[in-house]
C-alpha cells in the first residue's frame, strides 16, 4: 500500500487503486498466489472433503475451472517440507477445523501434471514422459540410497532418463512404495490433467498405445492392493475415460461427476455468492448483468457456476467490452472434429442449439473415444464435459423409464460464439471470410436479393462438396444458413422452426434495435436436380403468406410494412432467392 506524506503536515493518504485487490491472471500455483497477495477465492474446504473422501477420487471438470490451483493447494497442504507452509492457510476456511489442520505437512506427496505431455506420436510421448518421471524421481533422490541394489539401479536409470520403456509402466507404483518405506507415512498422489495426452493421442492416431500405457502406469499405481501405502489419490481431467479402458482395476475409485450433487460440486468455478463477493471487492457491481450474460450458465451438482478464467480476465480488462476469454485458451480441436464428422442428426441438433432452444439427451459418464462419433448422445456428452453445454432438469425418458436424460443448452454468450465459430469453420472456403461479411451486409444494408443469391452461392460451394449435390438434406442447408445468421445475433433475435401463424416458420429474424428495424421471415428449400428452383422459391413465398408467418413478427412488435419475406432454395450448386 502506497503512502504519501506532505511537507507541511505529517499526514498519510492512501491511493485508492492500492485498496482494490489484484488478480494474478495465469497463476495456478497456490503458494505463489498467496505469497504474492493475489486475490483468492477460498476453496480450502476442498481439503476437508478429500480427507473425508474416498481413497482414489477422479474429478472431471472443464479446462480453466481451477483444477490446477486446487491441486497445488492440496500439495502445499499435505506435503512434508523443511519449512512450515501452514501460514498459507491462515485465515482460510480450513483453519477453523483443527482436526483437519493436523494433516498439514504430514505426507510425502507425488504431484504430476500431464497437461504438457501432448505429442504428435507415441514415441515422442514416451520420450517426454521419461523426462517428466525422471524429474519426479530426482525430487526424491535421497530415497535411492536406502534401496536394494537392483531397485537402486532401476531408480537411478529413471532419474537419468535412460530406462527402457517397460520400466516406466511400474514407475508410479514403485515410487509410491519407495516413499512409503522411506518416510514411514502413507503417500498422497496428485495427478492433474490426466486425460490431456489421451485426447492428443486420439487426435493423432496413437490412442490404443496410449490407453495401454495409462492402464498399466496409472492403474497399477493406484490399485487397492496398495493398502496402507496410499493415503489419498486425486486425479483431475476433462473426461471420465471409460473404466474398462483405463480404470478397470480401480475398484477404489470414486468419480465426482459435475452432474452429481455432492461435496465437490462448488469447489471448481465460482458460485453466485462468490461472484457477488468478488464484484463488491473490485467495486464492479454494475457489471453483474454483463458477466452473467457472458460467463455464467454452468450447473454443477445443482450449483450455478461461473467460468472463473473468463470472469477474472473480464474484470482485469475493464473498461474494455466483454469478449471470449476462455475460448482463446482452450483447444477446440477435438470438439470441432467430432461436430464436423457427425451425421445429419448432429447438424439438426446444432440448429436447435443455435436457435436458443434446448435438446434432451442422456449423458454418458463413461467416455470411450472410439465410440464418440457413433451416436449423438456421445458427442453431446463430450461437449458437456468439455464445458460447451449446460445440463439440468434430469428426467427419466418417456420411452425408457430407466434412462436418465438432461436438458442441454448453450450456457452463455461466450460459448455461443464458439458454436458460431465452428459453423463458420465447418464450411470454410477461401472466400468464406469475405463471403460472411457480404452475407451480413445484405441484412444490415437491405441490399437487393441478387446480392444474397450470389453470396450464398459462393458460400455454399464448400457445403455441397460434402454431399451428393442432388441429395443435399434440406435440414443441413437450413442449419448452414442459420449458422451464418448467428453472426447477426447482436442486432437480431434469431428463431428457428418456431410456431408462427398457422404453421412453423423456418427462420424468423426479430430486430433488437431501431437502427436495424426490418424483420425477416426466411423459408429454406432444397430442390432435386431435376426440380425447378424458381418455382420452389415462389412456393416458399406463397407458404409464408398462406400460413401467415408474419403474425409472429407482428406480435413481437414489428410493423407489417417492416417485414421482408425471403425464400431461399438450393438446387445442386445454384442458390435462388426470392423476396417479397
KARAZI-V544354 format. One record per residue. N is the residue number from 1. SS is DSSP state (A for helix, B for strand, O for the rest). OMEGA is omega in whole degrees, 0 to 359 (* if undefined). Layout:
{{N | SS | OMEGA} {N | SS | OMEGA}}
//
This chain:
{{1 | O | 182} {2 | O | 176} {3 | B | 180} {4 | B | 181} {5 | B | 178} {6 | O | 181} {7 | O | 185} {8 | O | 183} {9 | O | 177} {10 | O | 180} {11 | O | 180} {12 | B | 174} {13 | B | 183} {14 | B | 176} {15 | O | 181} {16 | A | 180} {17 | A | 181} {18 | A | 178} {19 | A | 179} {20 | O | 179} {21 | O | 182} {22 | O | 169} {23 | O | 171} {24 | O | 185} {25 | O | 179} {26 | O | 178} {27 | O | 180} {28 | O | 175} {29 | O | 186} {30 | A | 182} {31 | A | 180} {32 | A | 180} {33 | A | 181} {34 | A | 181} {35 | A | 182} {36 | O | 176} {37 | O | 178} {38 | O | 179} {39 | O | 188} {40 | O | 172} {41 | O | 191} {42 | O | 176} {43 | O | 188} {44 | O | 175} {45 | A | 170} {46 | A | 179} {47 | A | 179} {48 | A | 182} {49 | A | 178} {50 | A | 179} {51 | A | 181} {52 | A | 190} {53 | O | 185} {54 | O | 180} {55 | O | 179} {56 | B | 182} {57 | B | 175} {58 | B | 183} {59 | B | 176} {60 | B | 176} {61 | O | 179} {62 | O | 176} {63 | O | 173} {64 | O | 176} {65 | O | 173} {66 | O | 182} {67 | A | 184} {68 | A | 177} {69 | A | 178} {70 | A | 180} {71 | A | 176} {72 | A | 175} {73 | A | 176} {74 | A | 181} {75 | A | 185} {76 | A | 176} {77 | A | 189} {78 | A | 194} {79 | B | 170} {80 | O | 177} {81 | O | 181} {82 | O | 178} {83 | O | 181} {84 | O | 175} {85 | O | 181} {86 | A | 182} {87 | A | 180} {88 | A | 186} {89 | A | 174} {90 | O | 179} {91 | O | 176} {92 | O | 184} {93 | A | 182} {94 | A | 181} {95 | A | 179} {96 | A | 181} {97 | O | 184} {98 | A | 182} {99 | A | 180} {100 | A | 178} {101 | A | 177} {102 | O | 179} {103 | O | 185} {104 | O | 176} {105 | O | 188} {106 | O | 192} {107 | B | 166} {108 | B | 183} {109 | B | 173} {110 | B | 183} {111 | B | 183} {112 | B | 174} {113 | B | 181} {114 | O | 187} {115 | O | 180} {116 | O | 181} {117 | O | 175} {118 | O | 180} {119 | O | 185} {120 | O | 178} {121 | O | 181} {122 | A | 179} {123 | A | 179} {124 | A | 176} {125 | A | 180} {126 | A | 179} {127 | A | 179} {128 | A | 180} {129 | A | 176} {130 | A | 180} {131 | A | 183} {132 | A | 179} {133 | A | 175} {134 | A | 177} {135 | A | 180} {136 | A | 179} {137 | A | 180} {138 | A | 176} {139 | A | 182} {140 | O | 185} {141 | A | 180} {142 | A | 179} {143 | A | 188} {144 | A | 182} {145 | A | 183} {146 | A | 186} {147 | O | 171} {148 | O | 188} {149 | A | 183} {150 | A | 179} {151 | A | 180} {152 | A | 179} {153 | A | 179} {154 | A | 179} {155 | A | 183} {156 | A | 176} {157 | A | 178} {158 | A | 177} {159 | A | 182} {160 | O | 182} {161 | O | 181} {162 | O | 184} {163 | O | 172} {164 | O | 186} {165 | A | 187} {166 | A | 179} {167 | A | 177} {168 | A | 187} {169 | O | 180} {170 | O | 187} {171 | A | 179} {172 | A | 180} {173 | A | 182} {174 | A | 179} {175 | A | 177} {176 | A | 181} {177 | A | 180} {178 | A | 180} {179 | A | 180} {180 | A | 181} {181 | A | 185} {182 | A | 185} {183 | A | 181} {184 | O | 178} {185 | O | 176} {186 | O | 191} {187 | B | 172} {188 | B | 180} {189 | B | 179} {190 | B | 181} {191 | B | 185} {192 | B | 176} {193 | O | 185} {194 | O | 187} {195 | O | 181} {196 | A | 178} {197 | A | 179} {198 | A | 177} {199 | A | 178} {200 | A | 180} {201 | A | 178} {202 | A | 181} {203 | A | 186} {204 | A | 170} {205 | O | 177} {206 | O | 184} {207 | A | 183} {208 | A | 178} {209 | A | 179} {210 | A | 180} {211 | A | 178} {212 | A | 180} {213 | A | 183} {214 | A | 179} {215 | A | 180} {216 | A | 186} {217 | A | 183} {218 | A | 181} {219 | A | 181} {220 | A | 183} {221 | A | 187} {222 | O | 180} {223 | O | 179} {224 | A | 182} {225 | A | 176} {226 | A | 173} {227 | A | 183} {228 | A | 181} {229 | A | 182} {230 | B | 177} {231 | B | 176} {232 | B | 171} {233 | B | 178} {234 | B | 182} {235 | B | 175} {236 | B | 177} {237 | B | 175} {238 | O | 190} {239 | O | 166} {240 | O | 178} {241 | B | 186} {242 | O | 185} {243 | O | 183} {244 | O | 182} {245 | O | 184} {246 | O | 189} {247 | O | 187} {248 | O | 183} {249 | O | 185} {250 | O | 177} {251 | O | 180} {252 | O | 185} {253 | B | 172} {254 | B | 181} {255 | B | 180} {256 | O | 183} {257 | O | 175} {258 | O | 177} {259 | O | 189} {260 | O | 168} {261 | O | 183} {262 | O | 187} {263 | O | 182} {264 | O | 189} {265 | O | 183} {266 | O | 185} {267 | O | 180} {268 | O | 189} {269 | O | 183} {270 | B | 176} {271 | B | 178} {272 | A | 181} {273 | A | 179} {274 | A | 179} {275 | A | 177} {276 | A | 178} {277 | A | 179} {278 | A | 182} {279 | A | 177} {280 | A | 182} {281 | A | 182} {282 | O | 177} {283 | O | 179} {284 | O | 181} {285 | A | 181} {286 | A | 178} {287 | A | 186} {288 | A | 183} {289 | A | 178} {290 | A | 181} {291 | A | 180} {292 | A | 181} {293 | A | 187} {294 | A | 194} {295 | A | 179} {296 | O | 167} {297 | O | 178} {298 | B | 179} {299 | B | 179} {300 | B | 176} {301 | O | 178} {302 | O | 178} {303 | B | 170} {304 | B | 188} {305 | B | 174} {306 | B | 175} {307 | O | 187} {308 | A | 181} {309 | A | 183} {310 | A | 181} {311 | A | 180} {312 | A | 182} {313 | A | 179} {314 | A | 181} {315 | A | 178} {316 | A | 186} {317 | A | 178} {318 | O | 18} {319 | O | 178} {320 | O | 181} {321 | O | 179} {322 | O | 180} {323 | O | 177} {324 | O | 179} {325 | O | 183} {326 | A | 182} {327 | A | 181} {328 | A | 182} {329 | O | 189} {330 | O | 177} {331 | O | 182} {332 | O | 190} {333 | A | 183} {334 | A | 180} {335 | A | 180} {336 | A | 182} {337 | A | 183} {338 | A | 177} {339 | A | 182} {340 | A | 183} {341 | A | 179} {342 | O | 183} {343 | O | 184} {344 | A | 182} {345 | A | 178} {346 | A | 179} {347 | A | 178} {348 | A | 179} {349 | A | 178} {350 | A | 176} {351 | A | 179} {352 | A | 180} {353 | A | 182} {354 | A | 179} {355 | O | 178} {356 | O | 180} {357 | O | 183} {358 | O | 171} {359 | B | 172} {360 | B | 182} {361 | B | 165} {362 | O | 176} {363 | O | 180} {364 | O | 178} {365 | O | 179} {366 | O | 184} {367 | B | 169} {368 | O | 188} {369 | A | 182} {370 | A | 182} {371 | A | 187} {372 | A | 185} {373 | A | 186} {374 | A | 174} {375 | O | 185} {376 | A | 182} {377 | A | 179} {378 | A | 180} {379 | A | 179} {380 | A | 174} {381 | A | 176} {382 | A | 181} {383 | A | 179} {384 | A | 183} {385 | A | 179} {386 | O | 176} {387 | O | 183} {388 | O | 180} {389 | O | 170} {390 | B | 178} {391 | B | 175} {392 | B | 180} {393 | B | 179} {394 | B | 178} {395 | B | 174} {396 | B | 185} {397 | B | 178} {398 | O | 182} {399 | O | 178} {400 | B | 185} {401 | B | 179} {402 | B | 184} {403 | B | 181} {404 | B | 179} {405 | B | 182} {406 | B | 171} {407 | B | 184} {408 | B | 180} {409 | B | 175} {410 | O | 190} {411 | O | 186} {412 | O | 184} {413 | A | 180} {414 | A | 181} {415 | A | 174} {416 | A | 179} {417 | A | 177} {418 | A | 179} {419 | A | 178} {420 | A | 178} {421 | A | 179} {422 | A | 181} {423 | A | 179} {424 | A | 181} {425 | A | 187} {426 | A | 183} {427 | O | 187} {428 | O | 171} {429 | O | 180} {430 | O | 182} {431 | O | 188} {432 | A | 184} {433 | A | 178} {434 | A | 181} {435 | A | 178} {436 | A | 178} {437 | A | 178} {438 | A | 179} {439 | A | 180} {440 | A | 184} {441 | A | 178} {442 | A | 183} {443 | A | 183} {444 | A | 183} {445 | A | 176} {446 | O | 182} {447 | O | 182} {448 | O | 184} {449 | A | 182} {450 | A | 178} {451 | A | 178} {452 | A | 181} {453 | A | 180} {454 | A | 181} {455 | A | 179} {456 | A | 177} {457 | A | 180} {458 | A | 182} {459 | A | 186} {460 | A | 180} {461 | A | 178} {462 | A | 181} {463 | A | 185} {464 | A | 179} {465 | O | 182} {466 | O | 185} {467 | O | 166} {468 | O | 188} {469 | O | 180} {470 | O | 185} {471 | O | 182} {472 | O | 182} {473 | O | 179} {474 | A | 182} {475 | A | 180} {476 | A | 177} {477 | A | 177} {478 | A | 180} {479 | A | 179} {480 | A | 178} {481 | A | 180} {482 | A | 178} {483 | A | 177} {484 | A | 180} {485 | A | 179} {486 | A | 178} {487 | A | 182} {488 | A | 186} {489 | O | 178} {490 | O | 183} {491 | O | 179} {492 | B | 167} {493 | B | 184} {494 | B | 177} {495 | B | 183} {496 | B | 178} {497 | B | 185} {498 | B | 176} {499 | B | 181} {500 | B | 181} {501 | O | 182} {502 | O | 180} {503 | B | 179} {504 | B | 179} {505 | B | 178} {506 | B | 182} {507 | B | 171} {508 | B | 176} {509 | B | 184} {510 | B | 182} {511 | B | 175} {512 | O | 186} {513 | O | 179} {514 | O | 179} {515 | O | 177} {516 | O | 194} {517 | O | 182} {518 | O | 175} {519 | B | 184} {520 | B | 169} {521 | B | 184} {522 | B | 175} {523 | B | 183} {524 | B | 178} {525 | B | 171} {526 | B | 188} {527 | O | 178} {528 | O | 186} {529 | O | 183} {530 | O | 182} {531 | O | 183} {532 | O | 183} {533 | A | 180} {534 | A | 180} {535 | A | 180} {536 | A | 178} {537 | A | 178} {538 | A | 178} {539 | A | 178} {540 | A | 177} {541 | A | 178} {542 | A | 179} {543 | A | 179} {544 | A | 181} {545 | A | 186} {546 | A | 180} {547 | O | 178} {548 | O | 178} {549 | O | 181} {550 | A | 184} {551 | A | 181} {552 | A | 179} {553 | A | 178} {554 | A | 178} {555 | A | 178} {556 | O | 176} {557 | O | 180} {558 | O | 178} {559 | O | 183} {560 | A | 182} {561 | A | 180} {562 | A | 183} {563 | B | 177} {564 | B | 178} {565 | B | 179} {566 | B | 171} {567 | B | 184} {568 | B | 180} {569 | B | 176} {570 | B | 178} {571 | B | 186} {572 | O | 179} {573 | O | 184} {574 | B | 175} {575 | B | 177} {576 | B | 178} {577 | B | 174} {578 | B | 183} {579 | B | 177} {580 | O | *}}
//
